[in-house]
């Protein structure tokens, strides 16, 4: 097993979290920071992993028919 492998893991960065049910955000620069890190990471040629929360429940803000598109960066 290689111990020097790197990966940038981006978890649940999606517009569904802008829904009012989550309340007021306290990380207003998150997207900008993620974008900057993602650009740096890709320039190095390091692995990037995106993880997106989804739901099978039709009324969920994470259901494919309801939620806003995945927020993409870089």
N, C-alpha and C positions, 0 to 999 in steps of 0.2 A: 504494500500500500504506500502510495506517495504521500509524504507529509507536507510538501510544499505547494500543493494545489490551492488555488484561490477561487472564490466565487462570490459575486455580489448578488444577494438574494433580496428581491423586492417583493414584499408581501402586502396584499390588500391595499394597493394604491389605486383606488378606483372611485369614480364619482358617486357611487352609492353611499359612500361615507359622508357625503355632503348633505344627505337627507336630514331634515329637522329632528328626526327621532334621536340622532346622536348628540344633539346639543351644539353649543358653540365650540368651534375649533380653537386649539391653543398652539397650533403649529402651522401658522399661515405661510411660512417659507418652505414647508416640506417639499412641495413639488419642485421648486427651484433648486433646493439642495440635492434632491434625488437626481435631477437632470444633470447637475454639475458632476456628481459622483459617477453617474452612468457614462457620461462622456469620457471622463478620465479612465474609467475601467475598460471601456471599449477601445480606447487609444492604446492601452497596454496589451490588448488582445486576451484579456482574462474573461473567464466564463461569467455569464449573466443569467440568472434564473428569475423568471417572473411567476409569482403565485397569485392567483385571483380567486377570491371567495365567490362561490355561487350557491344557489339554493334551488331545490326542486319545488319549493312551496310557492304556489302562484301569487300570493300576496306579499312575498318578500321583496325588499328593495334589491336583493341580489339575484332575483329570478331573471333569466335572459330576456323575457318579454317585457319586463318592467324597468330594470336597472338601466342607468345611463351607460354609454360605452366605457370600456376600460380606458383609463387615463394613460396615454403613452408619452414617454419622454425620450428625447434624444433622437 
